Amino acid sequence: MSAPGIDRVENLPADPRDNWAALDQTARDAAYNNNAAVADSAKWIQLRNSASADYRAAHPRFLNLAYEPSERTAIDLYPAAYPGAPCLVFIHGGYWQRNSRELFASFAEGPAAAGWAVAIPGYTLAPQTNLRGIVAEIGQALDWLVENGARYGISGPLVISGWSAGGQLAAFHLAHPGVVAGLAISGIYDLAPLRDTNLNDALKLTDEEIADFSQLRLPVTHKPLIISFGAAELPTLVHDSWRLDQLRSREGAPGQIMPIAGADHFSILRELQMPEGALVRAATGLVEKWA
């Protein structure tokens, strides 16, 4: 489902950050406001939340497992029938300041239908912690899963994934020694412009955090990574995805860029929820081709 029209760099929409200094506050905020950019975002959010409640109710065996003692540092596990099956570790989005793992359980459905296990870690949100603390918590969740997963029927290779802010966290933690490959969806890979938006009211990004956690400013991890986004995403996210793919390609890192035709920031996750969705096929292909 590659997207016609944006499958080449020269066809990308204009990036507002090219004229960032001339933009007023409203325009800068709008450049990252996915809810406002998608007219029916409220519908997608309601469908996601309802489906996730149903999925958790149907799969209650290994929920709310603490990997650290804080309120949100718990992980939900959905083992496959075969303990050695690959496990998709999915990290939720919300600009590091909204949502929770419980609201994304429905996206285990597609990988589960493919015979995979799924793990969904939670994390503390800003402003209760900063980005450095969030990044550290996801690393702790991965450590816990490597050490304890077999007790819950998960002992196969870990493929890390995430959406939106979770895409940044997934791309960053591709370097974790327990992770074999990654699928980053609709991520933000240069954090610097966020400091000029209302998102920074909670994040309060520092120079050090921008340097340490922007994938476009970091050395490339030479593990397979698929970078996906919707053709109807905000231009800022589209450009970040392309730039990350170009950076990795220049360094010879394995993977590919994967635009999804017709998808926006919310509808793209259908491709992870549906058993034959494009993102499910991408994840399974990661293991079959590279891992």
C-alpha positions in Angstrom: 0.0 0.0 0.0 2.7 2.5 -0.9 1.3 5.9 -1.4 1.3 7.4 -5.0 2.5 10.9 -5.1 4.8 10.8 -2.0 6.9 7.8 -2.9 9.6 10.1 -4.1 11.3 12.9 -2.1 10.6 15.5 -4.7 6.9 14.9 -4.4 6.6 15.6 -0.7 4.4 18.4 0.6 6.1 21.6 1.7 7.6 21.5 5.1 6.5 24.4 7.3 9.8 24.2 9.2 11.5 25.5 6.1 10.0 28.9 7.0 9.7 28.3 10.7 11.0 31.7 11.9 8.3 33.4 9.9 5.4 31.4 11.4 3.3 32.7 14.3 2.5 30.6 17.3 -0.8 29.4 15.9 0.9 28.1 12.8 3.7 26.4 14.7 1.2 24.7 17.0 -0.8 23.6 13.9 2.2 22.0 12.3 2.1 19.2 14.9 -1.6 19.2 15.8 -2.7 15.8 14.5 -6.2 15.9 16.2 -7.0 19.2 14.4 -5.5 18.0 11.1 -7.8 14.9 10.9 -11.4 16.0 10.8 -12.8 12.7 12.2 -10.0 12.2 14.7 -12.5 12.0 17.5 -14.3 9.1 15.8 -11.0 7.2 15.4 -10.1 7.7 19.0 -13.5 6.5 20.2 -13.3 3.4 18.1 -9.8 2.7 19.3 -10.7 3.1 22.9 -13.8 0.9 22.7 -12.1 -1.8 20.7 -9.1 -1.8 23.2 -11.5 -2.2 26.2 -13.1 -5.2 24.5 -9.7 -6.7 23.6 -8.4 -6.4 27.2 -11.6 -7.9 28.6 -11.2 -10.8 26.2 -7.5 -11.3 27.1 -7.1 -10.6 30.8 -4.5 -13.1 31.8 -1.3 -11.0 31.9 -2.3 -7.4 32.3 -0.9 -4.7 34.5 2.4 -6.4 35.2 4.7 -3.9 37.0 8.2 -3.5 35.5 8.9 -0.6 37.8 7.0 0.5 40.9 5.5 3.7 39.5 1.8 4.1 38.7 2.1 3.9 34.9 5.2 1.6 34.7 3.3 -1.6 33.9 3.1 -3.8 30.8 0.4 -5.8 29.2 1.3 -9.1 27.6 -0.6 -11.1 25.0 1.4 -14.3 24.5 1.1 -16.4 21.3 0.2 -20.1 21.3 3.9 -20.8 20.6 6.3 -19.3 23.2 9.1 -18.9 20.6 6.9 -16.7 18.3 8.1 -13.2 17.6 6.8 -10.5 20.0 5.8 -7.0 18.8 6.5 -4.5 21.6 4.1 -1.6 20.8 4.6 1.8 22.4 1.6 4.1 22.5 1.7 7.8 21.4 0.2 11.0 22.6 3.2 13.4 22.4 4.6 11.9 25.6 1.9 13.6 27.6 -1.4 11.9 26.7 -3.0 8.4 26.5 -2.1 5.1 28.1 -1.2 1.5 27.2 -4.8 0.4 27.9 -6.2 2.5 25.1 -4.0 0.7 22.5 -4.7 -3.0 23.3 -6.8 -3.5 20.1 -3.6 -3.2 18.0 -2.5 -6.5 19.3 -5.2 -8.1 17.2 -3.4 -8.0 13.9 -0.1 -9.4 15.1 -1.9 -12.0 17.2 -3.8 -13.3 14.1 -0.3 -13.7 12.5 0.8 -15.9 15.4 2.8 -13.3 17.2 2.9 -12.3 20.8 2.4 -8.6 21.7 3.7 -6.6 24.7 2.4 -3.1 25.4 4.3 -1.1 28.0 3.1 2.0 29.7 5.2 4.9 30.8 4.9 8.0 33.0 3.7 11.1 31.1 5.0 14.6 31.0 5.0 16.8 33.0 5.1 14.2 35.8 8.4 13.2 34.3 10.6 14.5 31.4 11.5 12.9 28.1 14.7 11.5 29.6 12.7 9.7 32.2 10.2 8.4 29.6 13.0 7.0 27.5 14.6 5.4 30.5 11.3 3.7 31.4 10.9 2.1 28.0 14.4 0.8 28.3 13.5 -0.7 31.7 10.4 -2.3 30.2 12.5 -3.9 27.6 15.0 -5.1 30.2 12.1 -6.6 32.2 10.6 -8.3 29.1 13.9 -9.9 28.2 14.4 -11.2 31.7 10.8 -12.2 32.5 9.0 -12.8 29.2 9.6 -16.6 29.2 7.6 -16.8 32.5 4.6 -15.5 30.6 5.1 -17.5 27.4 7.1 -14.9 25.5 10.6 -16.1 24.5 10.9 -15.2 20.8 12.6 -12.3 19.1 11.5 -8.8 20.0 10.4 -6.4 17.3 9.9 -2.9 18.7 7.1 -0.7 17.3 5.3 2.5 18.2 3.1 5.2 16.9 3.5 9.0 17.0 5.6 9.7 20.1 5.8 5.9 20.4 7.5 5.9 17.0 10.3 8.1 18.4 10.6 5.8 21.4 10.7 2.7 19.2 13.3 4.1 16.8 15.5 5.1 19.7 15.2 1.7 21.4 16.0 -0.2 18.3 19.5 -0.1 19.8 18.4 -2.2 22.8 20.3 -5.5 22.8 17.1 -7.5 23.2 15.5 -6.0 20.1 16.1 -7.5 16.6 14.2 -5.1 14.4 11.8 -2.2 14.4 8.6 -0.7 12.9 8.3 3.0 13.5 4.9 4.5 12.7 4.1 8.2 12.2 7.0 9.2 14.4 8.7 12.5 15.3 12.4 12.3 14.7 13.6 15.8 15.2 12.5 17.2 18.5 13.9 20.7 18.3 10.8 22.4 16.6 8.6 21.0 19.4 10.1 23.5 21.8 8.5 26.3 19.8 5.0 24.8 20.1 2.4 24.4 22.9 3.5 20.8 23.3 6.5 22.0 25.1 4.3 23.4 28.0 4.4 19.9 29.4 7.6 18.5 27.8 10.0 21.4 28.7 12.6 20.0 26.4 16.2 20.7 27.1 19.0 21.1 24.6 20.5 17.9 25.9 17.2 16.0 25.4 16.9 17.3 21.9 20.4 16.2 21.1 20.2 12.8 22.9 16.7 11.7 21.7 16.2 13.1 18.1 16.9 10.2 15.8 17.9 12.6 13.0 20.7 13.8 15.3 22.0 10.4 16.4 24.2 7.7 15.0 22.4 5.1 13.0 21.5 1.7 14.5 22.3 -1.0 12.1 19.3 -3.2 12.6 16.3 -3.5 10.3 13.8 -0.7 10.6 10.7 0.0 8.6 9.6 3.7 8.8 5.9 4.0 8.0 3.5 7.0 7.8 0.2 7.9 6.2 0.0 9.7 2.9 -2.4 12.2 4.6 -0.2 12.9 7.6 1.0 16.4 8.6 4.0 17.4 6.4 6.2 17.7 9.5 5.8 14.0 10.2 6.1 13.0 6.5 9.4 14.9 6.2 10.8 13.5 9.4 10.1 9.9 8.2 11.7 10.6 4.8 14.8 12.2 6.4 15.3 9.4 8.8 15.1 6.9 6.0 17.6 8.9 3.9 20.0 9.1 6.9 19.8 5.3 7.4 20.1 4.6 3.7 23.3 6.7 3.5 24.7 4.6 6.3 23.8 1.3 4.7 21.3 0.4 7.5 18.7 -2.3 6.5 15.1 -1.4 6.2 12.7 0.7 4.1 10.3 3.6 4.1 6.6 2.6 3.8 4.0 5.3 3.0 0.4 4.1 3.4 -1.9 5.3 0.7 -5.0 7.2 1.9 -4.0 6.9 5.6 -3.9 9.8 8.1 -2.4 9.9 11.6 -5.2 7.9 13.1 -6.5 5.6 10.3 -3.0 4.3 9.7 -3.3 2.0 12.7 -6.1 0.0 11.0 -3.2 -1.6 9.2 -1.9 -2.9 12.5 -5.3 -4.0 13.8 -6.5 -5.9 10.7 -5.1 -9.4 10.5 -4.0 -8.8 6.9 -3.1 -5.2 7.4 -0.1 -3.6 5.7 1.7 -3.0 9.0 1.1 -6.5 10.2 2.7 -7.8 6.9 5.5 -5.3 7.4 6.2 -6.7 10.9 6.2 -10.3 9.8 8.4 -9.4 6.8 10.9 -7.9 9.1 11.5 -11.2 10.8 11.3 -13.3 7.7 13.6 -11.1 5.6 16.1 -9.7 8.1 15.9 -10.8 11.7 
